[in-house]
Amino acid sequence: MQNFKVLYDDKEDILYFAKEGEEEEVVELAPGVNIELDSSGTLIGIEIFKASNQFKDVIKLMDRRLKAA
């Protein structure tokens, strides 16, 4: 995922991986997970809705490790 920026909208709870390009198509991979493609079919974005819920187990594990450090 070279050249991708990571953005998080805490108000909407959306995690977004993006790179330069114009969106031509959006494909839902799973409920709450979309990919965005440009006109040549190149991946230019990944949207993860309700990100804090999707990653709650990872967040808990990170929190425990940080507290132990």
N, C-alpha and C positions, 0 to 999 in steps of 0.2 A: 504494500500500500504506500508506495513511494509518492511523495509530493502531496499527501493528504493532510489536511488540517483537521484537528479535533475541536468540535464546538459543543457546548452544552447549554441548553436553554432551561434554566431551573424553574422558570415560571410555567412552562409547558411540559417540563420533564422529558425533553427530547435530546438524545445524544446523536450527534451528526458528524460523520466523517466526509469531508468534501475536498475536491480539487477543482481547478479551473475547468470550465466547460459549460456548454449550454444543454440543459436537460431536454431530451427528446421523448423519453419514455420512463415511466415508473413501474416497477414490477414488485408486487407484494410477495416476499419469500415466505413469510409466516405472519400470523396476526401481530401487528405492531412493528414489523420489520420490513422496510422497503429499500430497494436499490434504485438508483437513478442512472440512466444510460444516456450517452450523447447519440447523435445521429449515426455514428459508425458502430454503435453497440458497446462502446468503451464505458467501463464503470467510472462514474464521476461522483457518486455519492451513496452513502448508506445512512438511513434514518432509523433510529430505534426509539419508538414511542414508549412512554411509561418506563424510561430507562432505569430509574431507581428500583422499580419492582423487578425488572428483568435481571438486574445485577445484584439483587439484595443479598444473595449468598456470598458473592465475591466481596461486597462491601463489608459484610459482617466479619469475614475472614481477615480482611485488611485491617479492620478496626481492632480485632483481637491481637494481631501481630504487632500493630503500632503500640498498643498498650503494654505488650510484653517487652518491647525494646527499651 
